[in-house]
Amino acid sequence: MQSGDSPVPAALLPLAWPEPRGGQALPPWPCPGPGAPPLLLLLDRRQPQVRALVAPLGDLLDPGERQRLGQLRRQADGERFLLGRGALRLILGGWLGCDPAGLVLGAGPHGKPELLAQKAAGQGSGGIPPQFNVSHSGELILLGFHLERPVGVDVEQRRPVPEWEGIADRCLPPSESERIRALPQERRSEAFLAAWCRLEAGLKATGRGLFGSAQPGSGAGKESDPIHWPLVLPEGYVGAAALA
């Protein structure tokens, strides 16, 4: 997390995708440059244009993804996974001029999705794919892209978190835990979820596991700490994006 004396970047508003009348039109290619913010796309399962994607995106999944989909017992979990992975394939394939179903997607040591191979290079930045990340919660699926820097995103549906203090003490910097404790009781769960999203987005950007390295903002390697952005999301959700 950013140190207390660092300016907090302005909140980012993800682009709703697909647009109601845009069909499956590709979103814009991410802005070039290491200082550019990530391109964020938001799919809301409550929107008709998103629900219309469920069947066609399902056709893009590879055998391993279909197996994973079949292991998800709750319909909502399956739809979130299908939409996130299918949209990722469709967008990357369109940007790169590849068959979306032919992309080979894998996972890093801590589960972060990554592109392992593509059958053909095409448009964009000479066939070099952007870095990306995916998160989903409730009705929302959030995708983040950046041309040059590792990106992480996290979204959480707001809800009571009665056990937040124990989690915060284990995972958050002490100053962050104390800041949340100082808030009125009714605001603590939401503040914890916002802090958790910042933590998760930063860990995803750096490719670290939750307990695999020093806590972000703990004093070690501050120069390489991720940059975080809060997000403007539909009512009932909180989220964050980060670049490493």
Order of alpha helices (4+ residues) and beta strands (2+ residues): beta-beta-alpha-alpha-alpha-alpha-beta-beta-beta-beta-beta-alpha-alpha-alpha-beta-beta
